[in-house]
């Protein structure tokens, strides 16, 4: 941000006065009172946000205009009285410096200007000074606080005192056009409006502004994105996209796993799209996490050979073709695959049993003993959970980012999509962002995983960009952890945040999400658009109907 206008305006002044909140200090919210919504959710105090706003208005009418936080809570209902210290703690924890304002502040201080602060605020001086110190603002000579002086910027009354004590010429810098600029100028100060961070952010993020019209976690998700944007700027496409949109999902999922961790010997992350959640889980302090290779194809081939499922027969033949089964090559359709298996049943089932025994030895070595929590991104049929429990001989409960059916073994889910429709883009985006750089899994032996040697062009490109996807998400996890700790965003707010991404992805650019293909079959032969396109509606409906009958 170019701050030369403020440096020029300060020339010849005896002092420079700064507003504090929304000028020097920003919160990770779009609106200041969104803090109260955040507290209502984190503290489980239903109705607090509305009551807190109402109490402040009531206190200003009944007590005095420039109230303090004690006076606000004196008129707040008794069910919320214990939240005063929590509110103060949240302000201390969540507030951050507007780094452009800090740079201007330091520049003026280095030039020898007398720096003073002025704030119409109900928080105690000690709290605000603690926030300022944490954010790097020091060396100011005076701090004019409305709830101590009973003078304010809103009426202009504090400016007479400021000019008297710091004149003859004082520059006022603040974000409010009325109290910081017009009122200051009317009382004889020079005044320049500070363009607040959220205004600068929305100037280049118009769809995010529309997203923030929603209450709840939408304000917080956009607020963190705003702070991240200021800290990092516009980065490389894949790093930035994964950080902004995959980051909030994997951060929340990692914390969701940790909240459900108690009572389990270890957490098992399933390849490939359990990989980034595992890294995020560790970043958040999670322990006893292991990575195991499994896939829908292996679950189908080694987990029961159910030939009533048309897809299973072809999957089995393709798998055994890779293991050298004579006559398996060239079979391309389900009916031919089923006939082949029936004609060669002894050989097919013997090869499947041998492979299943080999996988079981591999799985037992990783899963170990005791009750296990298995983390995976999305499921409809819970096939990996069932298969791993049988293969490892272990009690395994599922922990999913999303489920598209509730008809499964013991599990918890972060998002329930079982009653949602057309979730194509949401499901694919989570799996895309969360996946490792590994090619599709061809097999697993006692020695470990075997990958397809000839992955598709979509897979080769995804492997190329995966390091940027991983780094973008993990950098977001660290950034959000520093501000919010182990918070979990509301799933609906995350889906709406993905809508912002999807709305920006027009066209069919193969180097962007808009043109990415994603494997939809077990053998990774059939690639469809990663983001839903109406041309895929017949296929999506067919998959949904097939899923219903396979439950």
N, C-alpha and C positions, 0 to 999 in steps of 0.2 A: 504494500500500500504506500502510495506517495504521500508523505506527511509534510512536504515543503510548505504547503499553505499555512500550516500551524506555526512552523518555525518563522515564517515571514511575518505572521500576525503578532508574534511575540516580541518582535523588534521594538525596542523603546519601552517595554513594560517593566515595571518594578517587580511584578510577580505573575505567575501563571497558576490559575486555579483549575483543578480537574474534578469533574464529577467522578463518582466511584463506580457504582453498579451500572452495567451495560456500556460503560466507557472504558475504565481501566480493568474492571472485573466482569467476567462473563460466567454464566451457569450453563450446564449442558442441556438446556431446555430452550424451546422457542419462546415460551411465555414465562414470566417470573413465577406466576402462581401455579405453574405445572409442577413445581416442587412439592406442592401439597398433595397433588394426585399421586406423585411418586411415593410420598410418605404414607398415604392411605393404603397403597398396595403393599409396601414393604412391611408396614407395621400391623396390617390387618385391621385397621380402624375404619370401618365402613362409615361413610358420610363425613369424614374429617375434612376433605378438601373444600367442600361447600361450606361447612361450618366455620373453617378457618378464615375464608374470605369474608363471610358475613360478620364474624367477630371483629375483624379489623375495621370494617365500615362502622359497626356499632360503637366501637371504642372511640373512633374519631368524632362521632356525633355526641356521645354521652360524656366523654372525659376531656379530651382536648384534641386539636388537630394533629399535633406532632407527638404521637404516642410512642411508647416503647413496647418491647415484646411482653414485658410483665403485664402491662395494661391490656394488651390484646388477650392474653390468656386468662385474665381476671374475668372477662365476660364470655369466654368460651365454655362450653358445657363441661361438666365434671368428668365425663368419660374421656376427655382429651387432654386433661391437665398434665398428664405425664409426658406429653409429646413436646413440651417447650424445649427441653434439653436436647431431644432428638432433632428438632428443627435446627437448633444452633449447630449441632454436630454435623448435620447434612450440609449446611452452608459452608462450614470449615472444610469438609471433605470434598465437596463437589465443585466449588468455585475455582476458576482458573483465570490466568491473566490473558487479556487480549494482547497477543505478542506484538502486534503493531503499535498498540498504545504504550506498551512497556518500552519499546524502542524509542518512541517519541519522548516519553517521560525521562528516560535516561539521557537522551540527547540534550534536552532542555536543562536537566540537572548539571550535566557536564559543562554546559555553556555558562553556568553560574546563576541561573534564574532561581529566584525564591519560589519554591513549589509549595502550594497549599492544596488541601483537599476539602471538598464540601459535599455533603450527602443528606438528602431527605430520606431518612431510614430509621426503622424501629429497632434494629439490632443494637446491642450495647457497643460502646466504643472499643472495649477490649476485644470483642469478637471480630469487628471489622478490621481492627489493626492486626489481629492474628491472620486474617485472610490476606491482607495486603502484604504482610511479611512473608507468608508462604508463597505468594505469587511474585515476589521479587521487587515490590515497591517499597523503597526506603528513602530516607533523607528529606522528607517533607517537613516544613517548619510548623505548620498549623493544620488542624483538622476541625472543620466546622460541622458539627453533627446536630441535625434538627431536633432530635428528641432530648438533647441536653440544653440547647439554647432556647427552645420554643420559637425559633425563627426558621424560615425555610426558603427554598428557591421558588416553590410554587407560588408564593405571594410576592416574592422579591425582597422580603424583609431582611434576609441574611446578607444580601449584597451591600447594603449600606454599611454594615459592620465590616465586611471584607474590605471594602474600599477605604474605610476609615483607618483600619489597622495595617493595610498593605499597599496603599496608594503611593503615588497619584494615578498610576496606570496599571490595571490588572486585566489580563486576558483570561476569559472563562472558556473552557473546552468541555463540552458534554453532549450527550446524544439527544436530549429532549429539546425539541424545537421551541417549546414554550418556556419551561422553567429554566433551562440551561442557556438558551440563546436570547429569545425575545425579552424575558424578564431581566436578564443580566445587562443587556444593552440599554433597556429602559432606565436602569439604575446607574448608568455611567460607566459600565465595564465594556471592554472590547469582548466580542464573543464570536466563536467559531463552532459550528456544529460538528461533533464527531460522528462519522458514519458508523453505526454499530456493526459488530461482526455479523449478526444474523442478516442485516440488510445487504451487506457485501456478499454473503453466501447466497442469498436468494436471487441476487442479480444474475448469477450464473447457474442457478439451480431452480428454475421456475416450477418444475414438476414436484420438486421436494417441498416447495412452499404449499402447493395444493395438498400434498400428503399430510402436512402439519396441521391442516384444518381439523384433523381428528384429534381427540383428546387421548389421554393414556400414554402408552409407550411410544406412540408416533413422535411426540415432541422430543422424547429422550433419544430415540434412535437417530432422528435428524440432528439433534443437538450434538451428539457424539460425532456424527458425520461432519458437522460444521467445524468442530474443534480439530478433527483429523484433517480436514481440508486446509485449515489455516496452517497446521503444523507441517503438512507434507506437500501441499499444492496439488496440482493435477499431475498424476504420475503416468507411467506406462499403462496402456489399456488393460492388460490382463491383471497386472498387479493391483491396479486401482479398482477394477471391477470386482475382483475376488475379495479384496479388503473391504470394500464398502458394502457388498451384498452377501458374499459368503461369510465374511467375518462375523456379523451379528448372529447368523445362524449357528455357526460352529462354536462361538463363544457361549451362546445360550445352551446348546446341546451338551457341551462339556460340563457346564455347571449343573445341568439337569441330571447327568450321569452321576456326578459327585453327590447330589442330594439323594439319590436312590442307591448309593453305594453300600450303605450299612447292611451288615448281615451276610455279605458275600466274601468268599475267600479271595477272589480276584475278579478283575474285569477283563473280558475277552472282546477284542475289537476285530471285526470280520473284514477281510479284504474284499474289494479294493477300497470301497467308500467308507470303511471304518478307519482309514489311515490318518487323515487330517483330524478327525475327532479325537483319535488317540493322542496326537501331538498336542492338541488344544487341552485335553484332559490333563496331560502331564504339565503343561504350562500353567494350569490353574492349581497345581499342587496335588493332582490325583496320583495315587500309588497303586502298585500291583496290577498294572495294565499290560496285557500281552496281545500280540498280533497273530492271528491265525488265518491261513489261506483256505478259503472255501468259495464256492460259487453256486449259482443256480444250476449250472450244468452238472457239477459233481453231486449236488443234492439229489438231482433227478436220476443220474446214472447209478450212483452207489447207495441210494437211500430207498430202494424198494422196487425199481423197475416196473412202474405202474403203466402198463400198456393201454389202459383205458383212456389215458391222456394222449391225444394224437401227437402232441408236441414231444412227448417223452420218447417215443420210438425212434424218431429221427435224431434226437439228441444222443441217445444211446449208440446208434450206429455211427454217428460222426465221431463220438468219443473213441469208440473201439477202432475206427479207421486209423486214428492217430496212434493206436497201440499195435497196428499191423494186422488187424483182422482181415483175412483174405476174403475178397468179394464185397467188402463194405464200400469201396470207393465207387463213386458214380451214382449212388443212391441220393435222390434229391427231394423225394416227396414222402409224406407220412405213410401212405398205404404201402408203398414199396418197402419202406423201413420196417413196418410191422410184419409183412410177409417174410422178409429176410430173417428177422429175429425168430419167428415161429419155425422157420425151416432150419435154423442153426441154433436152436435154443440151448442145447447142452454146452456148446462152445461159448455162446454169448454169456450165459449165466455164470459159467466157470470163470471167465475173464472178469466179469463184474465183481464176483465174490473175492477174487484175488486182489483186485484193485481196492475193494472196500476194506479188506484186512490190512492192506498196506496203509491206507489212509487212517484207519483206526489206530495203528501204532504211532503214526505221526501226531494225531490229535491228542492221544493220551499223554504224550510227552509234553505238550504245551498246556493243556487244560489243567492237568494235575488233579488233586483231590479237593473235596469240599464243594460247597454250593457256588455256582458261577453266575455272574451277570454278563450277558452277551450284548454288546453294543453294536448296532447296525443302523443304516440310514433309513431304509424303507422296506416294508414287506406287505405282501397281500396274503400269502399262504404259510408264512412262518417256516418255510422249508429248511433254511439253514439252521434255525434253532432246533428243530426236530432232528435233523440229520446229525448235527454236532453232539446233541445229547446222547443219541444212540451210538455214534462212532466213538465217543470218549467215555461212555458209560458214566456220565455225570448228570447231576441235576442242574439244568441251565434255565434261567429265566431271561426273558428278552428285555432290552431297553432300546427303544427305537426312536429315531428322530420323527418318523411319521409311519402310520399304518393306514392301509386302505381297506382293511377288514378287521373286525374284532373277533373273528372266529379262529382263535389260536390258543396256544398254551400260555402259561403264566407270563405276563409281560406288563411293562408300563410304556407309555408313548408320550412324547412331547407334543405331537400334533396328531389329532385323530381326523383322518381324511375319509373315514368309512362312509360318511353321509355327504361328502362333497362330490361335485361333478367337474369333469374336465380339469383335473389336477395335473395334467401332463407336464406343463412347464415347471410347476412347483416341485414335483417329484424329480424331474430330470436335473434341475438346477442344483438341488441339494446333492445328488449323487455326483454330478460333474465337479462341483467345487470340493467335495470331501474326498475324492478319489486320490489314490497314490499315482506315481508315475509308471507303475508296472503295466506291461501289456496284459491283455486278457489271459486268464488262467486256463491252461490246457489240461493240467493234471497236477496231482500231488502224490509224491511217493514218500517212503520212509525218510529219504534224504531231504525232502523239501519240495517247494513248488517248481512246476515246469510251465513255462509260458509259451503262447503261440509265437512261432518264429516269423510269421508273415502277417503282422497286424495290418488293419486297414489304414488308409491315408488319414482317416479321422483320428484313429488311435495314435498314429505316429505324430500328428500335429499336437494332440493333447499331451503326449509325453514331452514334447518340446516346450510347451508353455506351463507344464505342471509346476516347475520350481517357482515361477512367478505367482501362480495361484496359491501355492502353499505359503510362500513368504508373505503375500498380501494378507491372508487370513490370520496367520500367526502374529503378524505385527498388529493387526486389529485387536486380537485377543489381549495382547500386552497393553495396548493403549486403553482398551475398555476396562481391563482389570485395574489399572492404575487409578481410574476415576470411580468405577462402580463396584470394585471387588468381585464378588461371585454372583452378580445379579443374573436373572433369567428374563429375557424380554418376552412379552406376550406374543403367543404364536400368531394371532390374527394381525397384530401390528407388523410382524415379520413378513407375512404373506403380502400385506399391502405395500410394504417396502419393496418386495420383489416386483410388484406391479409397476413401480417407478422404473426399475431396470428394464422390464419387458417392454414398456411403452416406448423406451428409447431405442430398442433394437428393431429397426425397420430394415427391409431389404433382405439380401441373402449373401452377405459378405463372408466368405469362408475363413477369414481371419478375425472374425468377431462371433459373438454368440449367435447372431442372427443367421449365420450360415453353418454353424457347427452341426455335425451329425452325431447321433447317440445310439449305441447298440441296444435293440429292444428284444432280441432273442437270446436264448441261453448260450448259443454257440458263437455269438458276436459276428454273425454274417449279415444280419439285416439292420441297416442304419437308417434312422429316420431323423427329421429335424429335432434338434434339442429343445427348441421353443415351439410351442403348439402353433400349427398352421391349419387353417380350415380345410385344406386339402387332405389332412390326416384324420378328419373326423370319422370316416367309415372305419378306418383301422382302429382308432381309439374305442369306438363303440364295440367293435368285434372283440377287442381285448377285454373290455369290461364284461361283456356277456360271457366270454370264455372263462374269465376269472370267477364269475358267479357259479358256474356249473362245476368248476374244479375244486370248490371249497369242500 
